[in-house]
Amino acid sequence: MKKFIIEGVLENSILDEMEIEPGDKLISMNGTPIIDVLDYRYLMAEEELLLEVEKLDGEIWELEIEKDLDEDLGVLFSEEMIHTKTCKNNCIFCFIDQLPKGMRESLYVKDDDERLSFLTGNYITMTNLTRAEMERIIRYRIMPMNLSIHTTNPNLRCEMLNNRFAGDVMDYLEAFKANNIQMNGQIVLVPGYNDGEELVKTLADLKEFYPTLQSVSVVPVGISRHRQGLQKIDGFDQASAQRTLKIIEKVHNEMEEIHAEGFVYASDEFFLKAKAVIPDPSYYDSFPQIENGVGMLADFEESFNIALDKYEKAALKKTSFPKIGIVTGMAADSYILSLIKNMKKRIPAIDVVVYPINNDFFGEDISISGLITGQDMVKQLETKVSSRDLLLIPENALRSGSNMLLDDWTLETLSDALQVQIKEVPVNGESLILRIISEE
């Protein structure tokens, strides 16, 4: 039986008081072997627990615990507890395959792990999902599951994922629906493959899974300039993006009329590529896939305008403001610029310059702020920002929980290179306004 090492114990926690120490091994909880962190998290929720622990000296302890339903035991596990399952597919649109050589090793890891779908919101293709893992999802009620669907055409899905076992996606959707496991779906759209009539069919199929399938996002394929040796695929231009939006809008409006929820949502990038108006926040209902770039701009603008109303009066009393520079991707340049222009009309004394960064690192087709690199910023801003008091970089351009950009530039090294103070700013309108008026 596999045993998992306890890396640490929170001070004054239940297990700390029971003299459990780093290096001890958790064998089982209530007789169930602990496979990984999901087992621990779900079994921990019980009010009465029997833990089997192997101490450092090999002695086996059985611990009877009574606790509150939401009380944590205080155990910290080593990374072994969530050894990431990697992807078995070779998708024609995989962005990791389009990364240049020489980047940090972790960037090349292709995860396809149902545990990360629940724990961090990652999307999975289900080609890695065993029967036992499916049963565990159902038993523990792990949801919502975030699923990379792409198409409901079995043969096309096998072709796009380059996996002959990828065609049974509908079986998984049926199983989740039958057991009332809520889902969110994602479609990465590739011109000439799963767009057009294939998208029409896919959305028609997926509607039948509502409301268990809560939402479906449609995002355009990203194509970097590092596709040497990979299958040729095209990106979206304005005309093809507009055609795609019409297909999505038809289903969205139908579902909204019947169910009062739009169900399917185009990503912000589609609206920007189509040069279409970003919808009002009401279009996105409860923003079910905002972390997937769906509704982020609408939410940003709403929070920006609310904050502008909130802080305008106090800001007008100030006589001076810092000289601010705002970094953004080419896609949202005009959108951010329009918000700043409106702010300046109401608070004339602000001094803000928007700096759109052309993505030379990945190629001009990649235009979102989350993939801006430090080297592109240095190359394009080194003669422009020295007069600024502060340069703001969107938080989504940084590696989660760090101050490091995708190409390993840190905010400190970037600040030294550009000779300007740099701070990250959360991707919401109020945070940006507070930074501009020096209230944060």
C-alpha positions in Angstrom: 0.0 0.0 0.0 1.4 3.4 -1.0 2.1 5.8 1.8 2.4 9.6 1.5 4.8 11.7 3.3 3.6 14.6 5.5 5.8 17.5 4.6 4.7 19.7 7.4 2.1 20.2 10.1 0.4 23.6 10.9 1.2 24.9 14.3 -1.6 24.4 16.9 -3.6 22.2 14.5 -5.3 18.9 15.4 -2.4 16.8 14.1 0.2 19.1 15.8 -1.5 18.5 19.1 -1.4 14.7 18.3 2.3 14.8 17.8 2.3 14.1 14.1 5.6 15.4 12.6 7.1 16.1 9.2 8.3 12.9 7.6 5.4 10.8 9.0 3.4 8.9 6.4 -0.4 9.0 6.1 -1.6 5.5 5.1 -5.4 5.7 5.3 -8.4 7.7 6.6 -11.5 5.8 7.7 -10.1 2.7 6.1 -9.6 4.3 2.7 -6.1 4.4 1.3 -4.9 7.9 0.5 -4.0 8.0 -3.2 -3.4 11.7 -3.4 -4.5 15.1 -2.2 -8.1 14.7 -3.4 -8.6 11.7 -1.1 -7.3 13.7 1.8 -9.4 16.8 1.1 -12.6 14.9 0.8 -12.2 12.4 3.6 -11.0 15.2 5.9 -14.5 16.7 5.7 -15.9 14.0 8.0 -16.6 14.8 11.6 -15.3 11.5 12.9 -12.0 10.1 11.5 -9.7 7.2 12.0 -6.3 7.9 10.7 -3.6 5.3 10.1 -0.1 6.9 10.3 3.4 5.4 10.0 5.8 7.3 12.3 9.5 7.9 11.3 10.6 4.9 13.4 8.1 2.6 11.5 5.6 2.4 14.4 2.0 2.5 13.2 -0.4 4.9 15.0 -4.2 4.8 14.8 -5.7 8.2 15.7 -9.3 8.6 16.5 -10.4 12.2 15.8 -13.6 14.1 16.4 -13.8 17.6 14.8 -16.0 20.2 13.3 -17.2 19.5 9.8 -15.1 22.4 8.3 -12.1 22.0 10.6 -8.7 21.3 8.9 -6.4 18.6 10.3 -3.4 20.8 9.5 -1.4 18.5 7.4 0.9 19.7 4.6 1.9 17.2 1.9 4.9 16.9 -0.4 4.4 17.5 -4.1 4.3 13.7 -4.5 0.7 14.0 -3.4 -0.2 15.7 -6.7 2.2 14.3 -9.2 0.8 15.8 -12.3 -0.5 13.5 -15.0 0.8 14.7 -18.4 -1.1 14.8 -21.6 -1.3 11.8 -23.9 -2.5 13.9 -26.9 -0.6 15.7 -29.6 -3.1 18.4 -30.4 -2.6 20.4 -33.6 -3.3 23.6 -31.7 -1.2 22.9 -28.5 0.5 26.2 -27.5 3.1 24.4 -25.5 4.4 22.8 -28.7 4.8 26.4 -30.0 7.2 27.5 -27.2 10.8 28.3 -28.2 13.6 26.2 -26.8 15.5 27.3 -23.8 12.7 28.4 -21.5 12.3 27.0 -17.9 11.4 23.4 -17.8 8.1 23.7 -16.1 6.6 25.6 -19.0 6.9 22.6 -21.2 4.8 20.4 -19.0 1.5 19.4 -20.6 -0.9 18.6 -17.8 -4.1 16.7 -18.4 -5.1 16.0 -14.8 -8.6 15.8 -13.5 -7.4 16.8 -10.0 -6.1 20.1 -11.4 -9.4 20.7 -13.1 -11.0 20.8 -9.6 -8.1 22.3 -7.7 -6.9 25.0 -10.1 -9.5 25.3 -12.8 -7.4 23.6 -15.5 -9.2 22.1 -18.5 -8.8 18.3 -19.3 -9.5 16.4 -22.5 -10.6 13.2 -20.6 -8.3 11.0 -22.6 -6.3 10.5 -19.4 -9.3 9.5 -17.3 -9.5 5.9 -16.1 -12.7 4.2 -15.0 -11.5 4.3 -11.4 -10.8 8.0 -11.6 -14.2 8.6 -13.2 -15.8 6.7 -10.3 -13.9 8.7 -7.8 -15.1 12.0 -9.3 -18.6 10.7 -9.0 -18.2 9.4 -5.5 -16.6 12.5 -4.1 -18.8 14.8 -6.2 -15.8 16.6 -7.6 -17.2 19.6 -9.6 -17.4 21.5 -11.7 -15.2 19.6 -14.1 -13.6 21.8 -16.7 -13.5 20.0 -20.0 -11.7 20.6 -23.2 -14.3 19.4 -25.7 -13.3 21.2 -29.0 -15.8 19.1 -31.1 -18.4 16.4 -30.6 -17.5 14.9 -34.0 -15.6 11.7 -32.9 -13.4 11.4 -36.0 -12.6 15.1 -36.1 -11.7 15.1 -32.4 -9.3 12.1 -32.9 -7.7 14.1 -35.8 -7.4 17.3 -33.8 -6.0 15.7 -30.7 -3.9 13.2 -32.7 -5.2 10.5 -30.4 -7.3 7.6 -31.8 -8.9 7.2 -28.3 -10.2 10.8 -28.2 -13.4 10.2 -30.0 -15.5 9.1 -27.0 -16.0 12.5 -25.5 -19.8 12.2 -25.6 -19.6 9.1 -23.4 -17.9 11.1 -20.7 -20.4 13.9 -21.0 -23.3 11.4 -20.7 -21.7 9.8 -17.6 -21.2 13.2 -15.9 -24.7 14.2 -16.8 -26.2 11.0 -15.5 -24.5 11.5 -12.2 -25.2 15.2 -12.0 -21.6 16.2 -12.1 -21.6 19.9 -13.2 -19.3 20.8 -16.0 -17.9 23.7 -17.9 -16.7 23.2 -21.5 -14.1 24.8 -23.7 -13.7 24.8 -27.5 -10.4 25.9 -29.0 -11.5 26.9 -32.5 -9.2 26.2 -35.4 -10.2 27.6 -38.9 -10.9 24.8 -41.4 -11.3 22.2 -38.7 -13.9 22.7 -36.0 -15.3 26.0 -37.0 -18.3 26.8 -39.3 -20.8 23.9 -39.7 -18.7 21.8 -37.3 -19.1 24.4 -34.6 -22.9 24.6 -35.4 -23.2 20.8 -34.8 -21.0 20.8 -31.7 -23.0 23.6 -30.0 -26.3 21.8 -31.0 -25.0 18.7 -29.3 -23.8 20.4 -26.2 -27.1 22.3 -25.6 -28.6 19.0 -24.8 -26.4 18.7 -21.7 -27.5 22.0 -20.2 -27.8 22.7 -17.2 -25.4 20.0 -16.0 -23.0 21.5 -18.6 -23.2 25.0 -17.2 -21.3 26.9 -19.8 -19.2 26.6 -23.0 -16.5 29.0 -24.0 -15.2 29.4 -27.5 -11.7 30.7 -27.9 -9.6 31.3 -31.0 -6.5 29.2 -31.6 -3.2 30.9 -30.7 -0.5 30.7 -33.2 3.1 31.6 -32.3 6.0 32.0 -34.7 7.7 29.0 -33.3 5.7 26.3 -35.2 8.6 24.8 -37.1 7.9 21.2 -37.9 4.3 21.4 -36.8 1.2 21.0 -38.8 0.1 24.1 -40.7 -2.9 25.8 -39.3 -4.4 29.2 -39.8 -5.5 31.8 -37.3 -8.6 34.0 -37.4 -8.9 37.3 -39.3 -11.6 39.9 -38.9 -14.0 38.3 -41.4 -13.7 34.7 -40.0 -14.0 36.0 -36.4 -17.2 37.9 -37.4 -18.7 34.7 -38.9 -17.8 32.8 -35.8 -19.5 35.3 -33.6 -22.7 35.0 -35.6 -22.8 31.3 -35.0 -22.2 31.7 -31.2 -24.6 34.6 -30.9 -27.4 32.6 -32.5 -27.1 29.8 -29.9 -26.4 32.2 -27.1 -29.6 34.2 -27.8 -31.7 31.0 -28.2 -30.5 29.7 -24.8 -31.0 33.0 -23.1 -34.6 33.2 -24.4 -35.4 29.6 -23.2 -33.3 29.4 -20.0 -32.5 33.0 -19.1 -28.8 32.1 -19.5 -26.7 32.4 -22.6 -24.8 29.1 -22.1 -22.2 29.6 -24.8 -19.8 32.6 -24.8 -17.2 33.9 -27.2 -13.9 34.9 -25.6 -12.9 38.5 -25.5 -10.3 37.8 -28.1 -13.0 36.9 -30.7 -14.7 40.3 -30.2 -11.3 42.1 -30.5 -10.4 40.2 -33.6 -13.8 40.9 -35.2 -13.5 44.6 -34.2 -16.9 44.1 -32.6 -18.3 45.8 -29.5 -17.6 44.1 -26.2 -20.9 43.0 -24.8 -22.4 44.4 -21.5 -21.7 42.4 -18.4 -25.2 41.0 -18.5 -24.2 39.0 -21.6 -21.9 36.9 -19.4 -24.5 36.0 -16.8 -22.5 35.1 -13.7 -19.1 35.1 -15.6 -18.7 31.3 -15.4 -15.5 31.3 -17.4 -13.9 34.7 -16.8 -10.5 33.1 -15.9 -10.6 31.7 -19.5 -10.7 35.2 -21.0 -14.4 35.3 -21.3 -16.0 38.5 -20.1 -12.8 39.9 -18.6 -12.9 43.2 -20.5 -16.6 43.7 -19.7 -16.0 43.1 -16.0 -12.9 45.3 -16.1 -14.8 48.2 -17.7 -17.7 47.9 -15.3 -15.4 47.9 -12.2 -13.4 50.8 -13.8 -16.5 53.0 -14.3 -17.9 52.2 -10.8 -14.5 53.1 -9.3 -14.3 56.3 -11.3 -17.6 57.4 -10.0 -16.5 56.5 -6.5 -13.1 58.2 -6.4 -13.6 61.1 -8.8 -14.7 63.7 -6.2 -11.7 63.0 -4.0 -9.3 62.9 -7.0 -10.4 66.3 -8.3 -9.2 67.9 -5.0 -5.6 66.7 -5.7 -3.3 69.1 -7.5 -0.8 66.5 -8.9 -0.6 62.9 -9.8 2.3 60.5 -10.6 3.3 60.0 -14.2 1.9 56.5 -14.9 2.7 54.2 -17.8 0.4 51.2 -18.5 1.6 48.1 -20.3 -0.9 46.1 -22.3 -1.1 43.7 -25.3 -1.9 44.9 -28.8 -5.4 43.3 -28.6 -6.7 45.5 -25.8 -4.8 48.6 -26.6 -7.6 50.7 -28.0 -10.0 49.4 -25.4 -7.7 50.5 -22.5 -6.9 53.7 -24.2 -10.6 54.6 -24.5 -11.1 54.1 -20.7 -8.1 56.3 -19.9 -9.3 59.0 -22.2 -12.7 59.0 -20.5 -11.0 59.2 -17.1 -8.9 62.1 -18.2 -12.0 64.0 -19.3 -13.3 63.7 -15.8 -10.0 64.1 -13.9 -7.9 66.3 -16.3 -4.8 66.4 -14.1 -3.9 62.7 -14.4 -0.8 61.9 -16.5 -1.2 58.4 -18.0 0.4 56.9 -21.1 -0.7 53.5 -22.5 2.1 51.3 -24.0 0.9 48.5 -26.3 3.5 45.8 -26.6 3.9 44.0 -29.9 4.7 40.4 -29.2 7.9 39.8 -31.1 8.7 36.9 -28.8 5.7 34.7 -29.9 4.7 36.5 -33.0 2.1 39.2 -33.9 -0.8 36.8 -33.8 -0.3 36.5 -30.0 -1.6 39.9 -28.8 -3.0 39.3 -25.3 -1.5 40.9 -22.2 -1.0 37.6 -20.4 1.8 36.5 -22.8 3.9 39.7 -22.8 7.5 39.1 -22.2 10.2 41.1 -20.4 12.5 41.2 -23.4 9.8 42.7 -25.6 9.1 45.4 -23.1 12.8 46.3 -22.8 13.2 46.4 -26.5 10.1 48.5 -27.1 10.1 50.8 -24.0 13.7 51.5 -23.1 13.7 54.9 -24.7 10.1 55.8 -23.7 9.5 55.3 -20.0 12.4 56.8 -18.1 10.3 60.0 -17.5 7.5 58.0 -16.0 7.2 57.7 -12.2 5.7 54.3 -12.3 5.1 51.6 -14.9 2.1 49.2 -14.4 2.2 45.7 -15.7 -1.0 43.5 -15.7 -0.8 40.8 -13.0 -1.8 38.1 -15.5 1.5 38.6 -17.3 3.3 37.2 -14.2 3.7 33.6 -13.2 1.1 32.8 -10.6 2.4 33.6 -7.1 5.6 35.2 -8.4 7.0 38.4 -9.9 8.5 36.5 -12.9 7.4 37.0 -16.5 7.1 34.2 -19.0 10.7 34.6 -20.2 12.1 34.7 -16.6 12.5 38.4 -16.4 11.5 39.6 -12.9 10.0 42.9 -12.1 13.3 43.9 -10.4 15.5 43.1 -13.4 13.0 44.8 -15.7 12.9 47.9 -13.5 16.7 48.0 -13.6 16.8 47.7 -17.4 14.1 50.4 -18.0 15.2 52.6 -15.1 11.7 53.1 -13.8 9.7 51.8 -10.9 7.5 48.9 -11.9 4.5 47.4 -10.1 2.0 44.7 -11.1 -1.7 45.6 -11.0 -4.6 43.2 -10.7 -6.7 42.9 -13.8 -9.7 44.9 -12.4 -10.7 48.4 -13.0 -10.7 49.6 -9.5 -7.1 48.5 -8.8 -6.0 50.4 -11.9 -7.8 53.6 -10.9 -6.4 53.5 -7.4 -2.8 53.1 -8.8 -3.4 56.0 -11.1 -4.5 58.4 -8.4 -1.9 57.1 -5.9 -4.4 55.6 -3.5 -2.9 52.1 -3.6 
